Amino acid sequence: MSPQTEIHDEPSASKAVLWLLAGGVGLLLLAGLLLWWREGDRLFTDGLIAAILACF
């Protein structure tokens, strides 16, 4: 008899991290849509460019 190892099960911590990352991305998208809706596409684009440049 050969021992069977289960590779299919992921730890619950790994799934929690994936859910947190997905939630963070979703919140960023919602915040961007709210900013675009309230301030207009010009200010949204300027803010997005400034945020990207601030990362570097």
N, CA, C and O atoms as CSV, one atom per row, in Angstrom:
chain,resi,resn,atom,element,x,y,z
A,1,MET,N,N,0.838,-1.180,0.000
A,1,MET,CA,C,0.000,0.000,0.000
A,1,MET,C,C,0.887,1.249,0.000
A,1,MET,O,O,1.839,1.355,0.773
A,2,SER,N,N,0.562,2.155,-0.854
A,2,SER,CA,C,1.335,3.397,-0.908
A,2,SER,C,C,0.583,4.485,-0.142
A,2,SER,O,O,-0.642,4.575,-0.221
A,3,PRO,N,N,1.309,5.291,0.583
A,3,PRO,CA,C,0.643,6.380,1.330
A,3,PRO,C,C,0.137,7.448,0.365
A,3,PRO,O,O,0.803,7.787,-0.613
A,4,GLN,N,N,-1.028,7.961,0.652
A,4,GLN,CA,C,-1.611,9.000,-0.193
A,4,GLN,C,C,-1.461,10.354,0.501
A,4,GLN,O,O,-1.773,10.502,1.683
A,5,THR,N,N,-0.997,11.297,-0.231
A,5,THR,CA,C,-0.896,12.658,0.306
A,5,THR,C,C,-1.946,13.513,-0.374
A,5,THR,O,O,-2.174,13.402,-1.578
A,6,GLU,N,N,-2.565,14.345,0.394
A,6,GLU,CA,C,-3.597,15.229,-0.150
A,6,GLU,C,C,-2.986,16.584,-0.464
A,6,GLU,O,O,-2.552,17.309,0.431
A,7,ILE,N,N,-2.960,16.908,-1.726
A,7,ILE,CA,C,-2.406,18.181,-2.171
A,7,ILE,C,C,-3.532,19.172,-2.443
A,7,ILE,O,O,-3.283,20.369,-2.590
A,8,HIS,N,N,-4.743,18.693,-2.510
A,8,HIS,CA,C,-5.865,19.517,-2.923
A,8,HIS,C,C,-6.317,20.509,-1.861
A,8,HIS,O,O,-6.895,21.541,-2.204
A,9,ASP,N,N,-6.077,20.235,-0.596
A,9,ASP,CA,C,-6.563,21.109,0.473
A,9,ASP,C,C,-5.605,22.268,0.699
A,9,ASP,O,O,-4.406,22.070,0.895
A,10,GLU,N,N,-6.149,23.482,0.669
A,10,GLU,CA,C,-5.360,24.666,0.977
A,10,GLU,C,C,-5.624,25.061,2.418
A,10,GLU,O,O,-6.732,24.869,2.919
A,11,PRO,N,N,-4.641,25.599,3.079
A,11,PRO,CA,C,-4.880,26.071,4.447
A,11,PRO,C,C,-5.870,27.229,4.459
A,11,PRO,O,O,-5.942,28.010,3.510
A,12,SER,N,N,-6.621,27.326,5.530
A,12,SER,CA,C,-7.632,28.379,5.607
A,12,SER,C,C,-6.999,29.768,5.683
A,12,SER,O,O,-7.618,30.752,5.277
A,13,ALA,N,N,-5.776,29.855,6.198
A,13,ALA,CA,C,-5.094,31.153,6.268
A,13,ALA,C,C,-4.806,31.667,4.856
A,13,ALA,O,O,-4.910,32.867,4.601
A,14,SER,N,N,-4.452,30.782,3.958
A,14,SER,CA,C,-4.179,31.176,2.579
A,14,SER,C,C,-5.444,31.713,1.912
A,14,SER,O,O,-5.393,32.697,1.174
A,15,LYS,N,N,-6.563,31.070,2.172
A,15,LYS,CA,C,-7.827,31.540,1.609
A,15,LYS,C,C,-8.218,32.889,2.206
A,15,LYS,O,O,-8.757,33.749,1.509
A,16,ALA,N,N,-7.950,33.071,3.482
A,16,ALA,CA,C,-8.274,34.346,4.128
A,16,ALA,C,C,-7.456,35.476,3.523
A,16,ALA,O,O,-7.967,36.576,3.316
A,17,VAL,N,N,-6.198,35.208,3.240
A,17,VAL,CA,C,-5.342,36.235,2.636
A,17,VAL,C,C,-5.849,36.588,1.243
A,17,VAL,O,O,-5.867,37.759,0.866
A,18,LEU,N,N,-6.256,35.587,0.483
A,18,LEU,CA,C,-6.782,35.857,-0.854
A,18,LEU,C,C,-8.064,36.673,-0.783
A,18,LEU,O,O,-8.263,37.580,-1.591
A,19,TRP,N,N,-8.942,36.361,0.179
A,19,TRP,CA,C,-10.179,37.136,0.339
A,19,TRP,C,C,-9.876,38.575,0.744
A,19,TRP,O,O,-10.538,39.501,0.277
A,20,LEU,N,N,-8.879,38.771,1.612
A,20,LEU,CA,C,-8.513,40.128,2.021
A,20,LEU,C,C,-7.943,40.924,0.849
A,20,LEU,O,O,-8.252,42.105,0.686
A,21,LEU,N,N,-7.117,40.283,0.041
A,21,LEU,CA,C,-6.566,40.963,-1.136
A,21,LEU,C,C,-7.666,41.313,-2.127
A,21,LEU,O,O,-7.683,42.417,-2.672
A,22,ALA,N,N,-8.571,40.392,-2.361
A,22,ALA,CA,C,-9.677,40.655,-3.282
A,22,ALA,C,C,-10.558,41.779,-2.746
A,22,ALA,O,O,-11.009,42.631,-3.513
A,23,GLY,N,N,-10.805,41.788,-1.448
A,23,GLY,CA,C,-11.597,42.862,-0.842
A,23,GLY,C,C,-10.904,44.207,-0.955
A,23,GLY,O,O,-11.556,45.220,-1.207
A,24,GLY,N,N,-9.588,44.229,-0.771
A,24,GLY,CA,C,-8.837,45.473,-0.905
A,24,GLY,C,C,-8.880,46.029,-2.314
A,24,GLY,O,O,-9.033,47.234,-2.512
A,25,VAL,N,N,-8.744,45.149,-3.289
A,25,VAL,CA,C,-8.819,45.580,-4.688
A,25,VAL,C,C,-10.218,46.103,-4.995
A,25,VAL,O,O,-10.370,47.118,-5.676
A,26,GLY,N,N,-11.226,45.420,-4.499
A,26,GLY,CA,C,-12.598,45.867,-4.713
A,26,GLY,C,C,-12.862,47.231,-4.092
A,26,GLY,O,O,-13.518,48.077,-4.700
A,27,LEU,N,N,-12.358,47.444,-2.892
A,27,LEU,CA,C,-12.541,48.741,-2.236
A,27,LEU,C,C,-11.813,49.857,-2.981
A,27,LEU,O,O,-12.319,50.975,-3.078
A,28,LEU,N,N,-10.631,49.555,-3.504
A,28,LEU,CA,C,-9.915,50.560,-4.292
A,28,LEU,C,C,-10.684,50.928,-5.555
A,28,LEU,O,O,-10.747,52.099,-5.929
A,29,LEU,N,N,-11.265,49.932,-6.210
A,29,LEU,CA,C,-12.056,50.205,-7.404
A,29,LEU,C,C,-13.295,51.037,-7.070
A,29,LEU,O,O,-13.633,51.971,-7.798
A,30,LEU,N,N,-13.967,50.699,-5.975
A,30,LEU,CA,C,-15.146,51.471,-5.575
A,30,LEU,C,C,-14.777,52.902,-5.207
A,30,LEU,O,O,-15.511,53.836,-5.532
A,31,ALA,N,N,-13.648,53.079,-4.535
A,31,ALA,CA,C,-13.206,54.430,-4.187
A,31,ALA,C,C,-12.891,55.228,-5.446
A,31,ALA,O,O,-13.213,56.414,-5.525
A,32,GLY,N,N,-12.267,54.590,-6.427
A,32,GLY,CA,C,-11.972,55.265,-7.681
A,32,GLY,C,C,-13.227,55.653,-8.438
A,32,GLY,O,O,-13.301,56.741,-9.009
A,33,LEU,N,N,-14.216,54.768,-8.444
A,33,LEU,CA,C,-15.472,55.093,-9.113
A,33,LEU,C,C,-16.204,56.237,-8.405
A,33,LEU,O,O,-16.793,57.097,-9.060
A,34,LEU,N,N,-16.167,56.245,-7.087
A,34,LEU,CA,C,-16.796,57.331,-6.335
A,34,LEU,C,C,-16.090,58.653,-6.616
A,34,LEU,O,O,-16.741,59.684,-6.784
A,35,LEU,N,N,-14.773,58.624,-6.667
A,35,LEU,CA,C,-14.022,59.844,-6.965
A,35,LEU,C,C,-14.343,60.342,-8.366
A,35,LEU,O,O,-14.535,61.541,-8.568
A,36,TRP,N,N,-14.402,59.437,-9.332
A,36,TRP,CA,C,-14.715,59.838,-10.703
A,36,TRP,C,C,-16.131,60.403,-10.789
A,36,TRP,O,O,-16.366,61.379,-11.500
A,37,TRP,N,N,-17.065,59.800,-10.075
A,37,TRP,CA,C,-18.453,60.257,-10.118
A,37,TRP,C,C,-18.596,61.640,-9.506
A,37,TRP,O,O,-19.351,62.468,-10.016
A,38,ARG,N,N,-17.880,61.900,-8.417
A,38,ARG,CA,C,-18.042,63.182,-7.722
A,38,ARG,C,C,-17.188,64.292,-8.326
A,38,ARG,O,O,-17.645,65.432,-8.419
A,39,GLU,N,N,-15.972,63.989,-8.734
A,39,GLU,CA,C,-15.026,65.025,-9.152
A,39,GLU,C,C,-14.850,65.131,-10.657
A,39,GLU,O,O,-14.271,66.106,-11.138
A,40,GLY,N,N,-15.318,64.185,-11.385
A,40,GLY,CA,C,-15.150,64.238,-12.834
A,40,GLY,C,C,-13.909,63.499,-13.275
A,40,GLY,O,O,-13.001,63.238,-12.486
A,41,ASP,N,N,-13.888,63.171,-14.542
A,41,ASP,CA,C,-12.782,62.363,-15.052
A,41,ASP,C,C,-11.456,63.108,-15.078
A,41,ASP,O,O,-10.403,62.479,-14.978
A,42,ARG,N,N,-11.480,64.440,-15.210
A,42,ARG,CA,C,-10.219,65.188,-15.266
A,42,ARG,C,C,-9.481,65.120,-13.937
A,42,ARG,O,O,-8.285,64.833,-13.900
A,43,LEU,N,N,-10.190,65.382,-12.851
A,43,LEU,CA,C,-9.546,65.326,-11.540
A,43,LEU,C,C,-9.172,63.903,-11.165
A,43,LEU,O,O,-8.155,63.676,-10.510
A,44,PHE,N,N,-9.990,62.947,-11.577
A,44,PHE,CA,C,-9.668,61.552,-11.301
A,44,PHE,C,C,-8.373,61.162,-12.002
A,44,PHE,O,O,-7.510,60.520,-11.403
A,45,THR,N,N,-8.233,61.545,-13.264
A,45,THR,CA,C,-7.025,61.211,-14.012
A,45,THR,C,C,-5.807,61.894,-13.404
A,45,THR,O,O,-4.755,61.270,-13.264
A,46,ASP,N,N,-5.936,63.174,-13.038
A,46,ASP,CA,C,-4.821,63.880,-12.403
A,46,ASP,C,C,-4.440,63.242,-11.075
A,46,ASP,O,O,-3.258,63.095,-10.764
A,47,GLY,N,N,-5.454,62.864,-10.291
A,47,GLY,CA,C,-5.188,62.214,-9.011
A,47,GLY,C,C,-4.551,60.849,-9.178
A,47,GLY,O,O,-3.677,60.461,-8.403
A,48,LEU,N,N,-4.993,60.122,-10.191
A,48,LEU,CA,C,-4.422,58.812,-10.454
A,48,LEU,C,C,-2.968,58.917,-10.870
A,48,LEU,O,O,-2.134,58.138,-10.407
A,49,ILE,N,N,-2.656,59.852,-11.722
A,49,ILE,CA,C,-1.273,60.062,-12.151
A,49,ILE,C,C,-0.417,60.478,-10.958
A,49,ILE,O,O,0.701,59.987,-10.798
A,50,ALA,N,N,-0.932,61.378,-10.117
A,50,ALA,CA,C,-0.183,61.811,-8.942
A,50,ALA,C,C,0.037,60.657,-7.969
A,50,ALA,O,O,1.107,60.551,-7.371
A,51,ALA,N,N,-0.957,59.796,-7.804
A,51,ALA,CA,C,-0.817,58.652,-6.896
A,51,ALA,C,C,0.210,57.663,-7.433
A,51,ALA,O,O,0.998,57.104,-6.670
A,52,ILE,N,N,0.200,57.450,-8.735
A,52,ILE,CA,C,1.180,56.526,-9.330
A,52,ILE,C,C,2.590,57.090,-9.190
A,52,ILE,O,O,3.525,56.364,-8.855
A,53,LEU,N,N,2.737,58.373,-9.446
A,53,LEU,CA,C,4.059,58.988,-9.314
A,53,LEU,C,C,4.535,59.002,-7.871
A,53,LEU,O,O,5.736,58.897,-7.619
A,54,ALA,N,N,3.617,59.131,-6.916
A,54,ALA,CA,C,4.001,59.129,-5.517
A,54,ALA,C,C,4.549,57.770,-5.083
A,54,ALA,O,O,5.338,57.688,-4.142
A,55,CYS,N,N,4.130,56.711,-5.766
A,55,CYS,CA,C,4.651,55.385,-5.433
A,55,CYS,C,C,6.111,55.218,-5.844
A,55,CYS,O,O,6.833,54.394,-5.284
A,56,PHE,N,N,6.526,55.991,-6.805
A,56,PHE,CA,C,7.908,55.869,-7.282
A,56,PHE,C,C,8.696,57.041,-6.821
A,56,PHE,O,O,9.888,57.137,-7.114
